[in-house]
């Protein structure tokens, strides 16, 4: 019992314990906030990798389209429904069966 009183009277231990509790729960940079920020950072890094890959794919497609006029025409017809003045374009929409 006497040793517990000594520990509780130790100023440095009490201040250190208060500091740890404050940093863990009450500070603006507490453990929960740090966990959320780390999780967000992981998600952003994954997004960066994904979008970097997509940019590379788009650059490769662009180079291919700009080098081949037939592919450019095919792309314009399929993606943007472009047509020549003497043509008719029919769009077939598949039915959705529930």
C-alpha positions as CSV (number, residue, x, y, z in Angstrom):
1,X,0.0,0.0,0.0
2,X,2.9,2.3,0.8
3,X,4.4,1.7,-2.7
4,X,1.2,2.7,-4.4
5,X,1.2,6.0,-2.5
6,X,4.8,6.6,-3.7
7,X,3.8,5.9,-7.3
8,X,0.8,8.2,-7.1
9,X,2.9,11.0,-5.6
10,X,5.5,10.7,-8.3
11,X,5.0,14.0,-10.3
12,X,6.8,12.8,-13.5
13,X,4.8,9.6,-13.7
14,X,1.5,11.5,-13.3
15,X,2.4,14.1,-15.9
16,X,3.6,11.3,-18.2
17,X,0.4,9.4,-17.7
18,X,-1.7,12.5,-18.3
19,X,0.2,13.2,-21.5
20,X,-0.3,9.7,-22.8
21,X,-4.1,9.8,-22.1
22,X,-4.3,13.3,-23.6
23,X,-2.5,12.3,-26.9
24,X,-4.5,9.0,-27.1
25,X,-8.0,10.4,-26.7
26,X,-8.3,14.2,-26.6
27,X,-5.7,15.7,-29.0
28,X,-6.6,16.6,-32.5
29,X,-4.1,14.0,-33.7
30,X,-5.5,11.2,-31.6
31,X,-5.1,7.5,-32.5
32,X,-8.6,7.3,-34.2
33,X,-7.8,10.4,-36.4
34,X,-4.4,8.9,-37.3
35,X,-6.1,5.6,-38.2
36,X,-8.6,7.4,-40.5
37,X,-5.9,9.4,-42.1
38,X,-3.7,6.3,-42.8
39,X,-6.7,4.5,-44.2
40,X,-7.5,7.4,-46.5
41,X,-3.8,7.6,-47.6
42,X,-3.9,3.9,-48.5
43,X,-7.1,4.4,-50.6
44,X,-5.6,7.4,-52.3
45,X,-2.4,5.5,-53.2
46,X,-4.5,2.7,-54.6
47,X,-6.5,5.3,-56.7
48,X,-3.3,6.8,-57.9
49,X,-2.1,3.4,-59.2
50,X,-5.4,2.7,-60.8
51,X,-5.6,6.1,-62.6
52,X,-1.9,6.0,-63.6
53,X,-2.7,2.6,-65.4
54,X,-5.8,4.1,-67.0
55,X,-3.8,7.1,-68.2
56,X,-1.2,4.8,-69.8
57,X,-4.0,2.8,-71.5
58,X,-5.6,6.0,-72.9
59,X,-2.2,7.2,-74.1
60,X,-1.7,3.9,-75.9
61,X,-5.2,4.0,-77.5
62,X,-4.6,7.6,-78.5
63,X,-1.4,6.8,-80.3
64,X,-3.0,3.9,-82.0
65,X,-6.0,6.0,-83.1
66,X,-3.9,8.9,-84.4
67,X,-1.6,6.6,-86.4
68,X,-4.4,4.7,-88.1
69,X,-7.2,6.6,-89.8
70,X,-9.4,3.5,-90.2
71,X,-9.4,2.9,-86.5
72,X,-10.1,6.6,-85.9
73,X,-13.2,6.4,-88.1
74,X,-14.3,3.2,-86.4
75,X,-13.9,4.7,-83.0
76,X,-15.8,7.9,-83.9
77,X,-18.7,5.8,-85.4
78,X,-19.0,3.5,-82.4
79,X,-18.3,5.9,-79.6
80,X,-19.9,9.1,-80.8
81,X,-22.4,7.7,-83.4
82,X,-20.9,9.8,-86.2
83,X,-22.0,9.0,-89.7
84,X,-21.6,10.1,-93.3
85,X,-24.3,12.4,-94.8
86,X,-25.7,9.6,-97.0
87,X,-25.9,7.0,-94.2
88,X,-28.6,6.1,-91.7
89,X,-27.6,4.9,-88.2
90,X,-29.7,2.5,-86.3
91,X,-29.1,1.9,-82.6
92,X,-30.1,-1.5,-81.3
93,X,-30.8,-1.4,-77.6
94,X,-31.0,-4.8,-75.9
95,X,-34.1,-5.4,-73.8
96,X,-33.7,-6.0,-70.1
97,X,-35.6,-9.1,-68.8
98,X,-36.1,-9.0,-65.1
